[in-house]
């Protein structure tokens, strides 16, 4: 723990110096970025790069052990569970709705992340939506490559149905790789004939080839790097081509999907992927709500404590889920 905290403090110190230098030279990176927020984004970028060269088990252990905000977590009831053998944690807000539930799929490039790293975000969504949110710890690559994660997500959906929740009372949600997984899970459910009520995608990672214009154009205002994402995509995909629609659902057949909510930041490298998914889905006749977060890098709601637009993103997503899961809701009600 002391070594981890020392490393984090060193990276934040370097981010502080870099932010001071760059803002003196050319002002804020984005119009609404205060000094502190820009420091946070630069810290996250350094953190991403530094983690690339460490073994994934070591990265997972450190990320789970890091101190995260507990403000939202303290306001919900947490319960450990398993869903058809998949480890899960429930986040129940005060006065939770009796029927609708949100199945949350965490991000982390399919290589790391957990219900610990994403507890604050799931608690925020539970509070904003009024629904119980259950996150699962699906199997991770490269030890478990596709379709292990999809199998775990489908097993969790089946468990919720077995417990009495109709598919129309279940919303799927996820960020980054979890947004990818929420979409491919909904596609699989569509092909089985029983979709979840909707799928809410936060900064979804949709094209493993990272070939969109924003993958390069927004490099300076996002954390992570294009080269790092490509490396992580290959570690997940193994021998499967990166443009395979089972992995990169931007290229999948979208007709017949239930309602989609897509949220992206206009300063993140995955911005164009989210925009393109919205366009293709609408052309396929899908009901789509697109929410673009101004000046936000990747996964804006995770940064809700540091920027008002991140907080708005979490609230907007919660409102969408609340409306979608309300009794008698129809497609388009939350748009």
C-alpha positions as a Markdown table, in Angstrom:
| # | Residue | x | y | z |
|---|---|---|---|---|
| 1 | Unk | 0.0 | 0.0 | 0.0 |
| 2 | Unk | 2.7 | 2.6 | 0.8 |
| 3 | Unk | 4.5 | 1.9 | -2.5 |
| 4 | Unk | 1.2 | 2.2 | -4.4 |
| 5 | Unk | 0.4 | 5.6 | -2.7 |
| 6 | Unk | 3.9 | 6.8 | -3.3 |
| 7 | Unk | 3.6 | 5.9 | -7.0 |
| 8 | Unk | 0.3 | 7.7 | -7.3 |
| 9 | Unk | 1.5 | 10.8 | -5.6 |
| 10 | Unk | 4.6 | 10.9 | -7.9 |
| 11 | Unk | 2.3 | 10.7 | -11.0 |
| 12 | Unk | 0.0 | 13.4 | -9.7 |
| 13 | Unk | 3.1 | 15.6 | -9.0 |
| 14 | Unk | 4.3 | 15.1 | -12.6 |
| 15 | Unk | 0.7 | 15.8 | -13.9 |
| 16 | Unk | 0.7 | 19.0 | -11.8 |
| 17 | Unk | 4.0 | 20.3 | -13.2 |
| 18 | Unk | 2.9 | 19.4 | -16.8 |
| 19 | Unk | -0.5 | 21.1 | -16.4 |
| 20 | Unk | 1.2 | 24.2 | -15.0 |
| 21 | Unk | 3.6 | 24.3 | -17.9 |
| 22 | Unk | 1.1 | 23.7 | -20.6 |
| 23 | Unk | -1.5 | 26.2 | -19.3 |
| 24 | Unk | 1.1 | 28.9 | -19.1 |
| 25 | Unk | 2.1 | 28.2 | -22.7 |
| 26 | Unk | -1.4 | 27.9 | -24.3 |
| 27 | Unk | -4.1 | 28.1 | -21.7 |
| 28 | Unk | -6.5 | 25.4 | -20.7 |
| 29 | Unk | -6.8 | 22.3 | -22.9 |
| 30 | Unk | -10.5 | 22.7 | -23.2 |
| 31 | Unk | -12.6 | 25.9 | -22.5 |
| 32 | Unk | -14.3 | 24.6 | -19.3 |
| 33 | Unk | -11.3 | 22.8 | -17.8 |
| 34 | Unk | -10.1 | 24.3 | -14.6 |
| 35 | Unk | -6.6 | 23.7 | -13.4 |
| 36 | Unk | -7.6 | 20.8 | -11.0 |
| 37 | Unk | -9.6 | 19.0 | -13.6 |
| 38 | Unk | -6.8 | 19.2 | -16.2 |
| 39 | Unk | -4.5 | 17.8 | -13.6 |
| 40 | Unk | -6.8 | 14.8 | -13.1 |
| 41 | Unk | -7.0 | 14.1 | -16.8 |
| 42 | Unk | -3.2 | 14.3 | -17.1 |
| 43 | Unk | -2.8 | 12.0 | -14.1 |
| 44 | Unk | -5.2 | 9.4 | -15.6 |
| 45 | Unk | -3.2 | 9.5 | -18.9 |
| 46 | Unk | 0.1 | 8.9 | -17.1 |
| 47 | Unk | -1.6 | 6.2 | -15.1 |
| 48 | Unk | -2.9 | 4.4 | -18.2 |
| 49 | Unk | 0.6 | 4.5 | -19.8 |
| 50 | Unk | 2.3 | 3.3 | -16.7 |
| 51 | Unk | -0.1 | 0.4 | -16.2 |
| 52 | Unk | 0.5 | -0.9 | -19.8 |
| 53 | Unk | 3.9 | -2.3 | -18.8 |
| 54 | Unk | 2.8 | -4.2 | -15.7 |
| 55 | Unk | 1.3 | -7.8 | -15.5 |
| 56 | Unk | -2.5 | -7.7 | -15.6 |
| 57 | Unk | -3.0 | -9.6 | -12.3 |
| 58 | Unk | -0.8 | -7.0 | -10.6 |
| 59 | Unk | -2.7 | -4.2 | -12.2 |
| 60 | Unk | -6.1 | -5.7 | -11.1 |
| 61 | Unk | -4.9 | -6.1 | -7.5 |
| 62 | Unk | -3.7 | -2.5 | -7.3 |
| 63 | Unk | -6.8 | -1.0 | -8.9 |
| 64 | Unk | -9.0 | -2.9 | -6.5 |
| 65 | Unk | -7.0 | -1.6 | -3.6 |
| 66 | Unk | -7.0 | 2.0 | -4.5 |
| 67 | Unk | -9.0 | 4.6 | -2.5 |
| 68 | Unk | -12.2 | 5.6 | -4.3 |
| 69 | Unk | -14.9 | 8.1 | -3.5 |
| 70 | Unk | -17.4 | 6.6 | -1.1 |
| 71 | Unk | -19.9 | 9.5 | -1.1 |
| 72 | Unk | -22.5 | 7.8 | -3.3 |
| 73 | Unk | -21.6 | 4.3 | -2.0 |
| 74 | Unk | -22.5 | 5.2 | 1.6 |
| 75 | Unk | -26.0 | 6.2 | 0.5 |
| 76 | Unk | -26.9 | 2.8 | -0.9 |
| 77 | Unk | -27.3 | -0.7 | 0.5 |
| 78 | Unk | -24.7 | -3.1 | -0.9 |
| 79 | Unk | -25.3 | -6.9 | -1.0 |
| 80 | Unk | -22.9 | -9.5 | -2.3 |
| 81 | Unk | -24.5 | -12.2 | -4.5 |
| 82 | Unk | -23.9 | -14.6 | -7.3 |
| 83 | Unk | -25.9 | -14.8 | -10.6 |
| 84 | Unk | -25.7 | -18.3 | -12.1 |
| 85 | Unk | -22.2 | -18.6 | -10.6 |
| 86 | Unk | -21.0 | -15.1 | -11.7 |
| 87 | Unk | -19.9 | -12.9 | -8.7 |
| 88 | Unk | -22.2 | -9.9 | -8.3 |
| 89 | Unk | -22.8 | -6.9 | -6.0 |
| 90 | Unk | -26.2 | -5.2 | -5.6 |
| 91 | Unk | -26.5 | -1.4 | -5.1 |
| 92 | Unk | -29.9 | -0.5 | -3.7 |
| 93 | Unk | -30.9 | 3.1 | -3.3 |
| 94 | Unk | -33.4 | 4.2 | -0.6 |
| 95 | Unk | -37.0 | 3.6 | -1.8 |
| 96 | Unk | -35.8 | 1.5 | -4.7 |
| 97 | Unk | -38.4 | 0.7 | -7.4 |
| 98 | Unk | -39.9 | -2.8 | -6.8 |
| 99 | Unk | -39.4 | -4.2 | -10.3 |
| 100 | Unk | -36.9 | -2.7 | -12.7 |
| 101 | Unk | -33.2 | -3.6 | -12.3 |
| 102 | Unk | -30.0 | -2.4 | -14.0 |
| 103 | Unk | -27.4 | -5.0 | -14.9 |
| 104 | Unk | -24.1 | -3.1 | -15.0 |
| 105 | Unk | -21.0 | -4.2 | -16.9 |
| 106 | Unk | -17.8 | -2.5 | -15.8 |
| 107 | Unk | -15.1 | -1.1 | -18.1 |
| 108 | Unk | -11.4 | -1.9 | -18.1 |
| 109 | Unk | -10.6 | -3.0 | -21.6 |
| 110 | Unk | -11.9 | -6.5 | -20.8 |
| 111 | Unk | -8.5 | -6.9 | -18.9 |
| 112 | Unk | -9.2 | -5.4 | -15.5 |
| 113 | Unk | -11.8 | -3.5 | -13.5 |
| 114 | Unk | -14.4 | -4.9 | -11.1 |
| 115 | Unk | -17.4 | -4.1 | -8.9 |
| 116 | Unk | -14.8 | -2.4 | -6.6 |
| 117 | Unk | -13.3 | -0.1 | -9.1 |
| 118 | Unk | -16.8 | 0.9 | -10.4 |
| 119 | Unk | -18.7 | 1.0 | -7.1 |
| 120 | Unk | -19.1 | 4.7 | -7.0 |
| 121 | Unk | -20.5 | 4.9 | -10.6 |
| 122 | Unk | -22.9 | 2.1 | -9.9 |
| 123 | Unk | -24.1 | 3.7 | -6.7 |
| 124 | Unk | -24.5 | 7.0 | -8.5 |
| 125 | Unk | -26.7 | 5.3 | -11.2 |
| 126 | Unk | -28.7 | 3.6 | -8.5 |
| 127 | Unk | -29.4 | 6.9 | -6.8 |
| 128 | Unk | -30.2 | 8.8 | -10.0 |
| 129 | Unk | -32.4 | 6.1 | -11.5 |
| 130 | Unk | -34.1 | 4.9 | -8.3 |
| 131 | Unk | -33.5 | 1.3 | -9.5 |
| 132 | Unk | -31.5 | -1.5 | -8.0 |
| 133 | Unk | -28.2 | -1.8 | -9.9 |
| 134 | Unk | -26.3 | -5.1 | -9.9 |
| 135 | Unk | -22.7 | -5.2 | -11.2 |
| 136 | Unk | -21.0 | -8.5 | -12.1 |
| 137 | Unk | -17.4 | -9.5 | -12.0 |
| 138 | Unk | -17.2 | -11.2 | -15.4 |
| 139 | Unk | -14.2 | -13.2 | -16.4 |
| 140 | Unk | -11.2 | -11.2 | -17.7 |
| 141 | Unk | -8.8 | -11.6 | -20.6 |
| 142 | Unk | -6.2 | -12.6 | -21.6 |
| 143 | Unk | -6.9 | -15.6 | -19.3 |
| 144 | Unk | -10.4 | -15.7 | -20.6 |
| 145 | Unk | -11.0 | -14.4 | -24.0 |
| 146 | Unk | -14.2 | -14.0 | -26.0 |
| 147 | Unk | -16.9 | -15.3 | -25.6 |
| 148 | Unk | -16.3 | -15.8 | -21.8 |
| 149 | Unk | -17.5 | -12.3 | -20.9 |
| 150 | Unk | -20.6 | -12.6 | -23.1 |
| 151 | Unk | -21.4 | -15.9 | -21.5 |
| 152 | Unk | -21.1 | -14.4 | -18.0 |
| 153 | Unk | -23.4 | -11.5 | -19.0 |
| 154 | Unk | -26.0 | -13.8 | -20.5 |
| 155 | Unk | -25.8 | -16.0 | -17.4 |
| 156 | Unk | -26.5 | -13.0 | -15.2 |
| 157 | Unk | -29.5 | -12.0 | -17.4 |
| 158 | Unk | -30.8 | -15.5 | -17.2 |
| 159 | Unk | -30.4 | -15.5 | -13.4 |
| 160 | Unk | -32.4 | -12.3 | -13.1 |
| 161 | Unk | -35.2 | -13.8 | -15.3 |
| 162 | Unk | -35.2 | -16.9 | -13.2 |
| 163 | Unk | -35.7 | -14.7 | -10.1 |
| 164 | Unk | -38.9 | -13.3 | -11.6 |
| 165 | Unk | -37.7 | -10.2 | -13.6 |
| 166 | Unk | -39.2 | -10.2 | -17.1 |
| 167 | Unk | -36.6 | -9.1 | -19.8 |
| 168 | Unk | -38.5 | -5.9 | -20.2 |
| 169 | Unk | -37.8 | -5.1 | -16.5 |
| 170 | Unk | -34.0 | -5.3 | -17.0 |
| 171 | Unk | -31.8 | -2.6 | -18.4 |
| 172 | Unk | -28.3 | -3.2 | -19.5 |
| 173 | Unk | -25.6 | -0.6 | -18.9 |
| 174 | Unk | -21.9 | -0.3 | -19.1 |
| 175 | Unk | -18.9 | 1.9 | -19.7 |
| 176 | Unk | -16.1 | 1.6 | -22.2 |
| 177 | Unk | -15.5 | -2.2 | -22.6 |
| 178 | Unk | -18.5 | -2.7 | -20.5 |
| 179 | Unk | -20.5 | -0.6 | -23.0 |
| 180 | Unk | -19.2 | -2.9 | -25.7 |
| 181 | Unk | -20.4 | -5.9 | -23.6 |
| 182 | Unk | -23.8 | -4.4 | -22.9 |
| 183 | Unk | -24.3 | -4.0 | -26.7 |
| 184 | Unk | -23.1 | -7.4 | -27.7 |
| 185 | Unk | -25.2 | -8.9 | -24.9 |
| 186 | Unk | -28.3 | -7.1 | -26.2 |
| 187 | Unk | -27.5 | -8.3 | -29.7 |
| 188 | Unk | -27.3 | -11.9 | -28.4 |
| 189 | Unk | -30.5 | -11.5 | -26.5 |
| 190 | Unk | -32.2 | -10.1 | -29.7 |
| 191 | Unk | -31.1 | -13.2 | -31.6 |
| 192 | Unk | -32.5 | -15.4 | -28.7 |
| 193 | Unk | -35.8 | -13.5 | -29.0 |
| 194 | Unk | -35.9 | -11.9 | -25.5 |
| 195 | Unk | -34.1 | -8.5 | -25.2 |
| 196 | Unk | -33.5 | -6.4 | -22.2 |
| 197 | Unk | -35.6 | -3.3 | -22.0 |
| 198 | Unk | -32.8 | -1.1 | -23.2 |
| 199 | Unk | -29.0 | -0.8 | -23.3 |
| 200 | Unk | -27.3 | 2.3 | -21.9 |
| 201 | Unk | -23.7 | 2.7 | -23.2 |
| 202 | Unk | -21.2 | 5.1 | -21.6 |
| 203 | Unk | -18.2 | 5.9 | -23.8 |
| 204 | Unk | -18.6 | 2.5 | -25.5 |
| 205 | Unk | -15.5 | 0.9 | -27.0 |
| 206 | Unk | -17.1 | -0.2 | -30.3 |
| 207 | Unk | -14.3 | -0.5 | -32.9 |
| 208 | Unk | -11.1 | -2.4 | -31.7 |
| 209 | Unk | -9.2 | -1.1 | -34.7 |
| 210 | Unk | -9.3 | 2.5 | -33.4 |
| 211 | Unk | -9.6 | 3.8 | -36.9 |
| 212 | Unk | -11.9 | 6.7 | -36.3 |
| 213 | Unk | -10.7 | 10.3 | -36.8 |
| 214 | Unk | -11.3 | 11.2 | -33.1 |
| 215 | Unk | -9.0 | 8.3 | -32.0 |
| 216 | Unk | -6.2 | 10.6 | -33.1 |
| 217 | Unk | -7.7 | 14.1 | -33.1 |
| 218 | Unk | -8.7 | 13.9 | -29.4 |
| 219 | Unk | -5.4 | 12.4 | -28.2 |
| 220 | Unk | -4.4 | 15.5 | -26.3 |
| 221 | Unk | -7.6 | 15.8 | -24.3 |
| 222 | Unk | -8.2 | 12.2 | -23.4 |
| 223 | Unk | -6.5 | 9.7 | -21.1 |
| 224 | Unk | -5.2 | 6.5 | -22.6 |
| 225 | Unk | -3.4 | 6.3 | -25.9 |
| 226 | Unk | -4.5 | 4.9 | -29.3 |
| 227 | Unk | -1.4 | 2.6 | -29.3 |
| 228 | Unk | -2.2 | 1.3 | -25.8 |
| 229 | Unk | -5.8 | 0.6 | -26.8 |
| 230 | Unk | -4.7 | -1.4 | -29.8 |
| 231 | Unk | -2.4 | -3.4 | -27.6 |
| 232 | Unk | -5.2 | -4.1 | -25.1 |
| 233 | Unk | -7.6 | -5.0 | -27.9 |
| 234 | Unk | -5.1 | -7.6 | -29.2 |
| 235 | Unk | -4.6 | -9.0 | -25.7 |
| 236 | Unk | -8.4 | -9.5 | -25.5 |
| 237 | Unk | -9.0 | -10.7 | -29.1 |
| 238 | Unk | -6.3 | -13.2 | -29.4 |
| 239 | Unk | -6.5 | -14.7 | -32.9 |
| 240 | Unk | -9.9 | -13.1 | -33.6 |
| 241 | Unk | -9.6 | -10.2 | -36.1 |
| 242 | Unk | -10.1 | -6.8 | -34.4 |
| 243 | Unk | -12.9 | -5.8 | -36.9 |
| 244 | Unk | -14.9 | -8.9 | -36.2 |
| 245 | Unk | -18.4 | -7.6 | -35.4 |
| 246 | Unk | -18.6 | -10.0 | -32.4 |
| 247 | Unk | -15.8 | -7.9 | -30.9 |
| 248 | Unk | -16.4 | -4.6 | -32.6 |
| 249 | Unk | -20.2 | -4.3 | -32.6 |
| 250 | Unk | -20.0 | -1.0 | -34.6 |
| 251 | Unk | -19.9 | -3.4 | -37.6 |
| 252 | Unk | -22.8 | -5.6 | -36.3 |
| 253 | Unk | -26.3 | -5.9 | -37.7 |
| 254 | Unk | -28.3 | -3.5 | -35.6 |
| 255 | Unk | -31.9 | -3.9 | -36.9 |
| 256 | Unk | -34.4 | -5.1 | -34.3 |
| 257 | Unk | -32.5 | -3.8 | -31.3 |
| 258 | Unk | -34.4 | -2.3 | -28.4 |
| 259 | Unk | -33.8 | 1.3 | -27.3 |
| 260 | Unk | -30.2 | 2.5 | -27.0 |
| 261 | Unk | -28.8 | 5.3 | -25.0 |
| 262 | Unk | -25.3 | 6.4 | -26.1 |
| 263 | Unk | -23.2 | 8.8 | -24.1 |
| 264 | Unk | -19.8 | 10.1 | -25.3 |
| 265 | Unk | -17.6 | 13.1 | -24.5 |
| 266 | Unk | -16.6 | 15.4 | -27.3 |
| 267 | Unk | -13.0 | 15.4 | -26.1 |
| 268 | Unk | -12.5 | 11.7 | -26.0 |
| 269 | Unk | -11.0 | 9.4 | -28.6 |
| 270 | Unk | -14.1 | 7.1 | -28.8 |
| 271 | Unk | -16.3 | 10.1 | -29.6 |
| 272 | Unk | -16.7 | 9.2 | -33.3 |
| 273 | Unk | -17.5 | 5.6 | -32.6 |
| 274 | Unk | -20.4 | 6.5 | -30.4 |
| 275 | Unk | -21.7 | 9.0 | -33.0 |
| 276 | Unk | -21.4 | 6.4 | -35.8 |
| 277 | Unk | -23.2 | 3.8 | -33.8 |
| 278 | Unk | -26.1 | 6.3 | -33.2 |
| 279 | Unk | -26.2 | 7.0 | -36.9 |
| 280 | Unk | -26.2 | 3.3 | -38.0 |
| 281 | Unk | -28.7 | 2.3 | -35.4 |
| 282 | Unk | -31.1 | 5.0 | -36.4 |
| 283 | Unk | -30.8 | 4.0 | -40.0 |
| 284 | Unk | -31.6 | 0.5 | -38.9 |
| 285 | Unk | -34.8 | 1.7 | -37.2 |
| 286 | Unk | -33.6 | 1.6 | -33.6 |
| 287 | Unk | -34.8 | 4.2 | -31.1 |
| 288 | Unk | -31.6 | 6.1 | -30.1 |
| 289 | Unk | -30.9 | 8.7 | -27.5 |
| 290 | Unk | -27.4 | 10.3 | -28.0 |
| 291 | Unk | -26.0 | 12.4 | -25.2 |
| 292 | Unk | -22.7 | 14.3 | -26.0 |
| 293 | Unk | -20.9 | 15.6 | -22.9 |
| 294 | Unk | -19.2 | 19.0 | -23.6 |
| 295 | Unk | -15.5 | 19.0 | -23.0 |
| 296 | Unk | -15.5 | 15.6 | -21.4 |
| 297 | Unk | -12.8 | 12.9 | -21.9 |
| 298 | Unk | -13.5 | 9.2 | -21.7 |
| 299 | Unk | -16.2 | 8.0 | -19.2 |
| 300 | Unk | -17.5 | 11.4 | -18.1 |
| 301 | Unk | -19.7 | 10.2 | -15.3 |
| 302 | Unk | -16.7 | 8.7 | -13.5 |
| 303 | Unk | -15.4 | 12.3 | -13.3 |
| 304 | Unk | -18.6 | 13.6 | -11.7 |
| 305 | Unk | -16.8 | 14.9 | -8.6 |
| 306 | Unk | -14.4 | 17.0 | -10.7 |
| 307 | Unk | -16.5 | 18.6 | -13.5 |
| 308 | Unk | -20.2 | 19.6 | -13.6 |
| 309 | Unk | -20.7 | 18.0 | -17.0 |
| 310 | Unk | -19.6 | 14.7 | -15.7 |
| 311 | Unk | -22.2 | 15.0 | -12.9 |
| 312 | Unk | -24.8 | 16.0 | -15.5 |
| 313 | Unk | -23.9 | 12.9 | -17.5 |
| 314 | Unk | -24.5 | 10.6 | -14.5 |
| 315 | Unk | -27.8 | 12.3 | -13.8 |
| 316 | Unk | -29.0 | 12.2 | -17.5 |
| 317 | Unk | -28.2 | 8.5 | -17.7 |
| 318 | Unk | -30.0 | 7.9 | -14.4 |
| 319 | Unk | -33.1 | 9.8 | -15.7 |
| 320 | Unk | -33.0 | 7.7 | -18.9 |
| 321 | Unk | -32.9 | 4.5 | -16.9 |
| 322 | Unk | -35.7 | 5.7 | -14.6 |
| 323 | Unk | -38.0 | 6.5 | -17.5 |
| 324 | Unk | -37.2 | 3.4 | -19.4 |
| 325 | Unk | -37.9 | 1.1 | -16.4 |
| 326 | Unk | -41.0 | 2.9 | -15.2 |
| 327 | Unk | -44.2 | 0.8 | -15.4 |
| 328 | Unk | -45.9 | 1.2 | -18.8 |
| 329 | Unk | -42.9 | 2.9 | -20.4 |
| 330 | Unk | -42.9 | 2.7 | -24.2 |
| 331 | Unk | -39.9 | 2.8 | -26.6 |
| 332 | Unk | -39.0 | 6.5 | -27.0 |
| 333 | Unk | -40.4 | 7.6 | -23.7 |
| 334 | Unk | -36.9 | 8.4 | -22.3 |
| 335 | Unk | -35.6 | 10.1 | -25.5 |
